Amino acid sequence: MAMCALLMGVLPFAWGVASAEEELRVVSLAPHLTELAYTAGAGDTLVGAVAYSDWPEAAKELPRIGDAFRFDLEAILGLEADLALAWAGGTPKAVAGRLEELGIEVLWVETRTLPGIAEALEHIGERLGTAERAEQAAAAYRRSIEALRERHGGDSGVSIFYQVTTRPLFTLGAPHVITEVFDVCGARNVFDDLEIEAASIDREAVIARTPDLIIAGMNEPGEDPLKMWRGTRMVETGRTRLETVDAERLVRPTPRIVEGIEFVCRLVGESGGVGPSAGG
């Protein structure tokens, strides 16, 4: 009788854990979280994702539940989701609260720093049942970042302006991971005095700081994102170099950011560490 009582007390708990892992249905509320879930080995748990969840290829086939800031709650419920991956600092708290009211667990994932990307992988893997795979991915990522720091560390003297969009002209400030990316390469974010992640600025403010490099994310197909800088004195004299980059590989906080860092480090090396000068 005692043994029966013991089994009655323990087995339901064990069955509940197994059931939760087997039936876990997850939606991703940000493109980088979708990518992190796949990298952590938990792609099979995803049943829905927001727009622009485009890596790996399998992510493109997931049903869409809105974008990073507007969500289709009816679609999420229709997918019978029981957990949502939320972006700390991006997903509106009101939306997360509503999901929880509907009985959907919200797992907050933070990726504000380069080390935070590895921690996010481990956090996702631990909750979604793929801890070993996630730890392996995190370790490989950490090794890559450390190798890049060792190879390109030191102050190159190169300053970089990163252009997110042209209309309006947006850039990224000190708290954004882009600042760390440049630091790995021995370079400096020319707007590292901005205490917010993203800000709208004017063209004259950039010219006044005369960056050595202007790197524009390719966000507007069919347009030249660097058009406004061509013909300026700083570019015509060769003081400032213009480049474009696949924004996903440089500002999306996933292990693929390593590819973006390698690209930036190459540009910094080619720039040769020129010093400041007046421009316009």
N, C-alpha and C positions, 0 to 999 in steps of 0.2 A: 504493500500500500504506500509505504514511504517512497519507494522507487518510482511508483506511478505518479506520485505528487511531484517528485523532482523533475521527471520528464515533462509533466504538464507545465511546470514553471520555466523550464529551460528551452524546450523545443520550439514553442511559439516565437520566442525571441530570435532563435537561430533561423527559423523559417522566414521571419519578417525581414532579416538582413538579406538573406539570399534573394528573396522576392524583390526587394528594393533594387538590388544590383541588376537582376535579370530584366526587370521591367522599367528601369529608369528611362524616361523620355525627356530629352533636354532640348531647350530652345536657346539660341544665342542672340543676345541683344546688341552685339557690335561685331563688325567684320573681323577685328583682330582676335576677339574671343573665339570665333568660329575656327580661325586658323590655329590658335593655341590648343583648342580641344583636339583637333586632328593631330597636331604635333605631339600632344600628350598621350596619344593612342586611344582617345575616347571618341573618335569620329562616329563610330557606330551608334553611339547613344543620341546623336543629334537627329531631331525630327523636324527642325525648322530653324531658319536664320534670317537675319535682316539683309536688306539690299547691300550689294557690293561685297558679300561674302563669296569671294571668287578664288580662294586657294585653300586646299588643293582643288583639282578639277571636280572631285566628288561634291565639294561644297556648292558648286553651281547648280546642282540638281536638287538641293534642299528646298522645300516649300518656303516662300517668303512671308514674313510676318510683319513687314513694315520696313522702316529704316532705323538708323541709330538713335533717333529721337522721337519718332512717332511709331506706335505699335498697334497692330490689329489684334485686340484682345480676343475677339471672336475667333480669329484664325488660330491663336495660341490654344484656346480652349478646344477648338475642333481637332487639334493635333494631340489632344489628351496629354499635354505636357505636365510633368510634375516637378520640373526644376528649370530655372532660367539662369543663364550666365549673365551677370550684370556688370557693367563697366563702372568701376569706382571713379567718380569724377566726371562721368559722362551720362550714364543712364539716369533719367529724372527719378528722384526718390519717390515722387508721387506715383509714378508708374510701377515701381517696385512694390510700393505699399499696396497698390490695387491688385497686383499679381498674388501677393501673400494673402490678401483677403479672399481671393478665389481659390486658395488652397495650393498655390504653386510656390515651392521653395525658391528663394532667391539666393544665389551664391555670388557674393561680391568679389570681383577680381581686380586687383590694382596693378597697374603697369606703368608707373610714373618714372621709373628709372631703369637703367640697363640691368642692374642686378635684380630688379623687380620682375623682369621678364622670366628669369629662371624660377623665381619664387612662385610666379603665377602658374607656370607649368606644373610645378609640384603641388600647388594648391588644388588645381583642377584635377590632376591625376589622382590625388588622395580621395577626393570626394566622388569622382566618377568611376573609381575602381580600377584605375590603370597606373597605380603609383610607381611600379617598377619601370615601366616604359617612360613615364614622365620624368623620373629621376635621371634616367639615361640621357634623355633629350636635354634636360637642364644642365647636366654635367658637360655634355658636348658643347653646348652654347657657351658656358662659362669658360671653357678652355679656349674657344675661338676668340672671345673678347680679350682674355688675358694675353693671348699671342699677339693680337693687334696692338695692344697697349705696349707690349715689350718692343715690338718692331717699330712703332711710330711715335712712341712717347717723347716728351720733351716739348718745349715751347718753340714752335716754328715761326711765330710772329705773324702768321697768316690769319686774317679776319674774314669771316664769311657772313653774307646776308642770305638767309633762306627765305625764298618767296613762296608762300602757300598759294595765293591767288592774286590776280591782277585787278579785278573789279569786285570788291574793293581790294586795295593792296594790303595783304595780310602777311604777317610774319610770326615767328615763334620766339617766346622769351625764355628767361633763365630757368623756370621750373620745367620746361618741356624737355623730353629726352633728347631732342636734337642738340641741345647744348652739351650734353655728355658725349654724344656722337662726335661732335667737333673736337672735344677735349681728348678723346682717344687718339685722334690724329694729330694732336699737338696744335690745334687751331682754336680760334675763339669765335663764338657767336657775337656778331657786331652789335646785337641788341640784347646782350646778356645783362643789361641793367633793367630790363623790363621784368617786373615781379609777377607777371601773369603768363600763363601758358601761350596764349595767342592774342594778338592785338592788331588793330587796323592802324596803319601809319601812312604818312604822305611821302611822295617821291623825293621831295627836297630833304627829308630827314635821312634818307638813305644816302643821297649824294653827299650830304654834309659829313657823313662818317666814312665815305670812300672805302668800301670794303675791297679786299684783294680779290675775292670771289663772290659772284652772285649765282646762286644755284636755285633754279626754279623747278618746282614739281610739275610734272606734265599732267595737269588736271583739266585742260581745256582743249580737246581734240580739234585739230584743224587750225589752231591759232598759234602764233608765236608768243609764248609767255614772256619773252625777253625783249619784245619790241620797244617798250618804253625806255630801255637803257641804251639801245643802239643809237649812236650819234652823240651821246653825252661825252664830255671831255674826259672823264675818268676811263671810259671805254676806248675812245679814239686814241688816247695817248698810251694805251696798253697797261694803264695802272690797274684796271679792273677786268677780270676775265669772266666771261659769261658761260654758264653751263646749264643743262637740263638733266633731270634725273627721274627715274620711275619713283614717284612719291611713295608707293606702297613699300618699297624696299628701304626707304630712308626714315619715314616717320611712323609707319605702322609698327607698334611695339610687339614684335614677335621675333623668333630667332632669325628670320630672314633679314633682319636689320643688319646682320653681319655683312651681307652683300653690299648694302648701302654704305656701311662704314668703310669697307675696302675701296669703294668707288671714291669716297671723299678723301681718304688718305692718299690715293693716287693723285688726285687733283692738288692736294696740299703739297705733295712732294714736287709736282711739276711747277708749282708757283714759286718755289725757292725761297719762301720766307722774306718777301720784300717788306720794307718798313713803311710807316704812314707817310702820306703826302696829301696835299690839298688837291681837290678834284672838283669836277662839275660837268 
